[in-house]
Amino acid sequence: MMITDEDCLAETLEFNARFEAAAASRPPRGRAPDADMLALLRRNRLGGDAPPVRLPQARDRVVAGGVQVRVFVPDRVDGVYLHLHGGGWVFGSADGQDEKLWRLAVEARLAVVSVDYRLAPEHPFPAGPDDCAAAARWLVDHVEAEFGTGRLLIGGESAGAHLSVLTLLRLRDRHAVTGAFRAAHLAFGVYDLSMTPSQRLFGSRRLLSNSDSLRGSYELFTPGMSPEERRDPEVSPLYADLTGMPPARLVVGTQDPLLDDSLFLAQRWRAAGAPVRLDVVAGAMHGFTLFPSTVTAREQRRERDFLAGA
């Protein structure tokens, strides 16, 4: 484990304080959003104040018999990155980060395929994981013909990191596909939906995600499941056999309620025999890369370098 960005800790904590102060005037996210709030969150994708920028470089497609994806193809393609967006399985979309994904595509020389998987509560578990696994299988079968390379990578943020690990496990366990993906990039993911200690102890601080909002997300994604049922490895990958997983990079902030999820998964990943790099960002909150800052710029460079070199 490496603690990063301690030199700008004061700047990061100042941003957190401003975020908390602004969040105090907004409705808490610990309950299921009503229809109007859900529509607003989805319009603004990952909780911003306006809809995101949709770039003309992206192309929307339907693959694998009905799964929608958004594809970014730079002039030079040395690999393909299967990207799974975050948003608590309830909001977020494949077109919510066009500018970031296009920059990553160009700088890392990767075609990026971002999956617009079905969202809860309309489509609870296992709809989202089903879509992600179907897109991954399509890529495994068609990557050479579509993109001229067999080099595949996978990753995502928050719920997208969770779905990335589930996708790798499904490929292995249901389709006997191992080794197809060269590496996984997992940003501030949730890997135990029965709640790790850091999730339970975080409390009600309004730093994008907290104990209450996590519980609410789990109820929407896995309605009616008990905490024990959520420990099923098909729901919580922390409890899975991780044999055969690819090299991974995990990143999380010290002020993220999901801190333990990355700490614990990194240890289990390594114990299963795969290389893993764990970067813990000093002072960073959940979803910190959604907001412009020194640590965001640094993290985006680290992500690019990891994926380009994997």
N, C-alpha and C positions, 0 to 999 in steps of 0.2 A: 504494500500500500504506500502511495506517495501523497502527502499533503501538498497541494499546489496553491500558488497565488497568494501566499501569506503577505507578500509585499504590498498588495492592494486590499488587504482585509478591511481597512477603515472605509475605503470607498464602497466596498460591497455591503458592509453593515449599514452605512448611511443610506444606500439604496433600499435595503430591507426596511429600514425605519420609515422611509417615505412611502413605500408600498403599503405597509401596515396602516399608516395613518389614512391613506386614501381608501383602503379597503373597509375601514370602519364605517364609511357612509354607504356601503353597498350591502344588499341582502346577503346573509350568510349562505354558504353553499353546503351546509350539512344536511339539508333536506332535498327531496326530489324537486327539481325546478318545475314551475308551472309551464304551460304551453308557450306563453309569451316569452318567458325568460329563456326557455330552451331554444326557441326560434332565434332570439337575439344572440345567444351564445354560438349557435351554429352559423348564423350569418357572419359573425365576426370571428369565426373559426376557433381560435384558442384564447378567447377572452379579451381581445383587444377592443378598442373603441370604434373601429370601423372595419368594413370588409377588407380582406387582404388584396394585394395586387396580383392579378392573374397575368402571367407573361405569355406573349405569343410564341415563345420558343417551346412551350409545352404542348403535348398532344394527348387528348383523351381517347382511351381505347376500352374495348370490352374483350376480355380474354377468359379462357378456362370455362366457357359456357355461361358467362354472365357476370363475372367479377369486373368491376370498373377500376381502371388504373390510369394514372397520369404519367406520361413518359417524357423524359428530358434526354436528348441525345446531342452531345457536343460534337465538334468536328473530328476530334480524336477520341476513340473509345478503346480503353485498355481493360475494361471490366464492366460489370453491371451490378449496381447496388439496389437491392430490394428494400425499399423504405416503408416503414409502417408508422404512421403518425400517432401522436398522443391525443389526449383529450378525455381521459377517464372512461373510454369505451362508449361515451355518450355524445361527445361533440369532437370537433376537429375534422379535417378532411384532407384529401390528397392535394387540393389546390390551396391549402392554407399557408404554405411556406415556399411559394414558387421562387422568390428571390434567393433564399438560402439554398434551395436544392439546385437551382441553375448555376449558382456560383460554385457549389460543390462539384457539380458535373464538369464544369469547365476546368477548374483548378486541379481536380483529382483524376481527370480524364476518364470519367465514368458515365455510362448511361444510367440514369436513375429511373426506377419504376416504383412509383408511390401508389399504394393500394388504397382505394376508397371503400374500405370494408363496411359492412352494415353495422349500424349503431344501435345500442340499447337506449331507452327501454323498449322501443318498438321491436328490436331484434336482439334479445338477450343471448347469453352464452347458450350454445356454441356458435352462433352465426358469424361473429367477427373472426374467431379463429378458423372457422371453415373457409371463409373467403381468403384469408391470408395464406393458408396452406394450399388452396387451389391455385392461387397466383404463383406461389413458389414452385409447385409441381409444373405449371405451365412454363415457367422460366427454365427449369432444369431440362425440359424436353425441347425447348425452342430457342435457347439463348444463342447458340451458334448461328442458326439460320437468321434470327432476327437482328443480332448485334455483332456477329463476326468474332465472338470471343467466348471462351468457356469459363472465364474467371468470374465467379459469383460471390457477392458479399451481401450481408443482411444486417439490418439494424433499425433502431427507432428510439423514440423518446417516451418515457413514462409508460402509459399503457402500450405504446408501440414497442418498447423494449420487452415488456411482458409477452406480447404477441410474437415477437421475433424468436424468443426462446421456445414458446409453445410450437411455433412453426417448425423449428429444427427438430424438436422431439417428435412431432407428428410425422415428418418425413422419414425419420428413422424407424419409428414404431409401427406405422401403418403402411408404409410404402417401401421399406428397406432401402431408403436413400440416405447414405452417409457420405461425407466428404465432398458433396457437391458445392457447398458454400465454404469459401476459404477462410472467412473471418466474420465475426459478429461485433457490431458497435452498439453498446447498450447504455443509453443515457438515462440516469435517474429513474430506473425501472422499478416496478412493483412485482415482486416474485412470491409473496406470501399473502394471499387474500384473507387468511385468518388473523392477520396482523402481527407483525414483529414487535418487539419491545419499543423500538423508536417510533413506530406508528401509534401505539397505544399511549405512549408517554408524551407525545408532542403537544397535545392539548388543543386549545382553540385559537392559537396565534393565526393571524390572517396573512400568512405568507403563501398565497396561491393555493396551497393544499395543507390540510391539517387533519387531525384525528377524525373530526366529524365529517369533513368532506370525503375522506377516504371511505368511511363506513357507508355514506350515502351512495358513492359510486359502486361499491360492491353490491349493495342492495339492488341497484338498477341493472347491473351486469349479470348477477347471479341471483335472481329473485327467489326467495324461499329457501335458499341454502343456509345451513348452519355453519358456524366457524369450522367445525370438524369436517363437514362436507367440502368446504372450500380448501381443505388441505389435500384433496385429491390432486395427484401430480398433473392431471390434465387441466386443472384450474390454476394451481399454484406450483410453478416449476421448481421452486426451491426444494420441494419434496420428491423430485423426479430423480431417476438414475441418469446422470449426466455423461455417461460413457459415450465417446464418439463425438462430442461437441467440438467445434472448430476453435482456434485461437480467438480470444475475445478481449475487448477493452471495455471496462465499466467505468462510468464517471458519475459522481454524485456530490452534492454539497453537504457541508457539515450542519446546515440549518434546514435540512430536508427531512420530513417525517419518514421518508423511505431510505434513510441512511443505512439502517441495519440490513435492508433487503440486498443492497449491493455488497456490503461487507460479508454477509453470510453466503450469498451466491458465489462471490469470488473464491471463497475458501472451498466450497463444494466443487466448483468448476476445476480448480487446481487439483483437488484430491482425486478427481475423476481422470486426470491425466492430460488435460489440455492447458496450454499456456494461457495466462490471463494477466492483464494489466489493470490495476485499480487506481484511479486518480480521484482523490477526495479534495474538492475545491473549498478552500477556507472561507467560511461565512456564507456560502452560496445557498439560496433557497431552492425549493422545487421549481423546475421549469425555468431556471435562471437564463438559459440561452434564448428565451423568447424576448429578452429586453436588452437594448444596447448598453454595453458596459465594457470595461477593460477585460474582465474575466470572460465575457461572452466572445469577444474577438479572439482571445487566446484559445478558448475552448474550440472554436470553429476551426482554427488552424490545426489544433491537435487532432481533431476528428478527421480533417482532410488528410493530414500526414499519415494517420493510421490506415485509413482506407486506401490511399494511394500506394502505400508500401506493403499492404497485407498480401 
